[in-house]
């Protein structure tokens, strides 16, 4: 049977949640270090041009590469996770991400080796994408499947907590380095955050080896393994996969609009805000998001996951628009305030997403299904959002075009959230199983 609220079960759930938090923090740190470097220095270092906007667009294009390969990572590591277990897959993805990130920090630039530099950068970014494509789904399942039925949104929030923690570490390191001046970062300081990853990987591996395998995998998957989890997922879960993709525009793409694109928009022409100011604002915002993520996930178990999602979608639009519109004024307190308000609003779209997506799929081929939905959704919504937003500003000359795109993404997410099924892990697993459609966190018969 699935986990119940006994003290031993609660301890296992807490241990799994903490392991998911530590692992995803490291993975997202690696991911956001690249994103921050793409916004600040990768353009001139790897894609030199007479046009600063073209440099930034090229850097964001490499940023998108990781999202394009994330579905492939989901398929590969979803197969491993559905066949050999969630923990095995998670150890491999952590190692892969760490190696790719450290190698980025060792790369020579365009000035050193010419065209080969951006080629190698793109290849390593693709490896990061493969790792994240398999990481998130497995971490979600380890935390949610260990959790009691009534607390799945809360424990799923531990996985989501790794996102702001990783962003906090990444932007924090760059914010510290910015105090040594812009020349320090571009002259080699940008390598430091990438090389620091080697220490974090060791910590993450130690933590993950200490966690038991998911009880749902042992009890409901191990004896009913599919020879081809991908084929089963596409046959049995095709509709929830499509809905899962549609739920993610703000949770993934909107997040990068409010961070990566906003950083480039604020520091580029004609605003030319100081890098230190925007990095400090993003660091504070990441800390605020870190503080509110678990309380919001807890509310998801009390008020219903979907209800929290709806609140987040509406408030994200209402805070994102003024955040971009106030930047030309460069009023520092307002920049800090709205950078944090946007992240609080988006936490309500991100904190419950782990439990929402996990409970959309039956246990068989669940890893493959959730990884595929998240990977494809991230590729569509997040991979190109910073690049497309940059192009929209260039085409229209107005940031209102980006606000309109953000609003449309929120509407799509709201519709798909409304249609998304939810089911209980306490229900028996059958080939013809039909998911429940309850929106509460504890939909018991």
Secondary structure, DSSP 8 states (H G I E B T S, - for coil): ----SSHHHHHHHHHHHHHHHHHHHHHHHHHHHHHHHHHHTHHHHHS--S-HHHHHHHHHHHHHHHHHHHHHHHHHHHHHHHHT-HHHHHHHHHHHHHHHHHHHHT---HHHHTHHHHHHHHHHHHHHHHHHHHHHHHHHHHHHHHS-GGGHHHHHHHHHHHHHHHHHHHHHHHHHHHTT-HHHIIIIIHHHHHHTHHHHHHHHHHHHHTS---HHIIIIIGGG--S-HHHHHHHHSHHHHHHHHHH-IIIIIIHHIIIIIHHHHHHSTTT---HHHHHHHHHHHHHHHHHHHHHHHHHHHHH-HHHHHHHHHHHHHHHHHHHHHTGGGT-HHHHHHHHHHHHHHHHHHHTTHHHHHHTTS-STTHHHHHHHHHHHHHHHHTTTHHHHHHHHHHHHS-THHHHHHHHHHHHHHHHHHHH--B--TTS---TT----B--SS----
